Amino acid sequence: MTGTFLNIATVLLGGIIGLLFGARIPEKLKGTVIAGMGLFTAAMGIQMFLKTENPLIVLGSLLIGTLLGEWWKIEDGLQNLGKYLEQRFSRESDDGSNKFVRGFLTASLLFCVGPMTILGSIQDGLTGDYNLLAVKSVLDGFASLAFASTLGIGVMFSTIVILVYQGGISLLAAQLNAIVTTSMMNELTATGGVILIGLAISSLLEIKKIRVGNMLPGLAVAPLIVWVLSLF
């Protein structure tokens, strides 16, 4: 839960700065900082991948996970959910309440829907390692700054959703700690590292669009493959 509380703190801090000084921060500076975080995220993904004991397990997890993700259309579902909520709450007049709700929903979706949230929360719950959530916290802090400067204080109330959703995943993962072996965790981490590289390339560095959300089932497939192999 440490990573979740850190995430909440950075979102609140970013929101406060955004409300007070957001309009004065140049867009070029924001873009450069995000690009730097993208490079750092890619480097962290490579470091995580190097923890694998068998690269073929990672490859198999990604292939099976991506097939499942494409079949279930996870990426499309997440995008459609965001579009629906934005359209649903932008039809009304642009008064204070509408602006508050849009800020709350937009920030909640951004901060809680994505590979980094799920992988980071699982790592935090299973091993107590919140380094990935710390990186996410910095990114969310800058995003909160930008959103708060345009959408107002509703952005800061997204911390309630972060606490429930992200904290819930960490607590659930902690309950699985007794059955997850070191090898399972290594392959899950390595698979998550590849997904993290994809996230950096697609969303942060904007080099090539990758449907990273559809790779998320691979995080569950990796430990299952390790378990199956241990039976033989």
N, C-alpha and C positions, 0 to 999 in steps of 0.2 A: 504493500500500500504506500510505501515511501515515494515511489515514482508518481503515483496518482496525486498525492498531496503536493509534490513539487510542481506537477503540471498545473494544478489548480492555482498555485501561488503565481506562476509565471503568466497565466492567462489574466488573472486579476491585475497584476502589475502592468502588463501590456495594455489592458483595457484602460487603466487609470492614465497612463502616459498618452494613450491614443485620444482620450477625451480632452486632455489638457494641451498636448503639443502635437497631435498627429498630423494636422494640416501643415505643419512647418517642416516635416521630415521629407526630403526630396525622394521622388520615386526611384531615381537611379541608385540611391543609397540602399533602399529597401531591396531592389533587385539584385544588387551585388551581394548583400548579406545572404539572401536566399540561395544564390548560386554557390556561395562559400559553404553554406550548410549542406547543399546538395553534394558537393565534392566530399565533404566529411562523412555524409551518410553512405556514399558509395564505398569509401575507404573502410568504414565500419562493417559494411556488408561483406567485403572481401575478407576481413579479419574473422568474421563469424563463419564464413564458408570454410576457412582453413581448419576449423575444429572437427571437420568430418573425419570419420574413421574409414569410410567407404564412399567415394564420390558417386558410385553407381546407385547407391541408396538415395542420394540427393536427386540424381537424375530421374530415377523411377518415381520418386515422390512428386517431383515437379510435373512430370508427364501425366501421371494418374490424376494428380490434383487439378491440373489445368483442364484435362478432359471433363472431370466432374464439374469444375467451375464454369466451363463453357456450356455444358449440358444444363446446369442449373441457372445459367445466365446471371451470375452474381454481380458482375460489373454493371450490366444493364439495369439490374434491379436497384442497385445503389444509386445510379444516375437518375433513374425514373423517379425514385423516392424523393431525391433532392429537387427535381424539377416540379413534381407535384406539389410539394410543400411550399416551394417558392411561389408558384402560380396561385395556389390556394390562398395564400396570405398577402398577395400583392394586388388582388382585385379590388380590395376596398380602398377608400380614400387614403391618401398618404398623410395621415395624421400621426400624432405621437404614439398611440397604441399600436398601430400597424407597423411603424418603424421599430418599435420595441420587439414585437413578435418576430419580424423578419431578422433582426439582429440576433435574437435568441436562437431561432431555428437554423439560420445559416451557420453560425458559429458552432452550434451543437453537432451538426452534421459534419462539418470540416474537422472538428477536434476528435470525434468519436468513430467516424467511419473511415477505415483504412487499414492496410497491413501493419503499419508501424504501431498503431494502437493495440491491435490484437496480439502481435508478436511480443511487443514490449510488456504488455500486461501479463502474458503467460510466463515470460522470463522472470518478471518481478515476483509472481506468485510461486513459481516452482523453485527458484534458486535465490531469490532476494536480490538479484542483479537488476538494478534499475537504470543502467547506463543508457539503454535504448530509449527509455521513457524520458531520460534527462535531455537527450537530443531532441525528442519530440516536444518537450516542454519549451525549449528555446524557439523552435519553429512556431509553435502555437502562440508563444508570447508575442512574436513579431506579427503573426496573423491577427491576433487580438488587437494589437495596436492599430493596424490598418483598418480593421472592421469597426472598431469603436469610434474611430475618427469620422466615419461616415454613417454608421447605423446606430450609434449611441450606446447607452448603458445596458441594453438588452443582451449585448455580446457577453458581458461579464456574468450574467445569470446562467450561461451555458456551463459554468463550473458545477452546477447541480447535476447535470446530465453526466459530466465527466466523472464525478464521484460515484454515481450509481452504476454506470455502464463499465467504465474502466476498472473501478474498484471491484465490481462484481466479477469480472473476468479474472482478476488477480486472486480473489478469494476462492473462486472455483478451481483455479489451477493449483492453489495451495492444497486443496483437498485431494488432488491427484498425485501429490508428491510421493506418497508411499508406494505407488505402483510404477512410477516413471524411473527407469534405470538411467545410469550415466550415459550409456550408448544411445538410448532413446533421445535424451536431451541434446546430445552432441549433434545427432542427425537432424533433429528439429531445428536447432540453432543454425546449422549449416544451410538447411533449406530456407529458413527465414532470411539468412544472409543474402542468398541469391534474389529472393523477392525484394529485399531492401535495395539491392543494386538496381533492380528494375524500377522501383519507386523513384530513386534518385534520377535515373535517366529520363523517366517519363514525366514526373510531376515537378521536380525541383529544378533540374537542368534543362528540361523541355527539349531534349535532343530527339527523342522518338517516342511517339505515343505507344504505350504498352498497357494491355488490359491486365494490370497487376492484380486487381481484385479477384479475377478468375483463378489465380494461382493459390489463393488462401487455403483451399482444402488440402494442399500439399503439407501443411503444418500438422494435420492430423494423420495423413498417410505415412509420413516418415517414421513415427514411433511404431505404427502398425507393421510396417515392413521389417523393422528391427525385431519386433516380437515374433513375427512369423519365421524369420530366419533363425531365431534362437531355438525353435522347436526341432530343428534338423541337426 
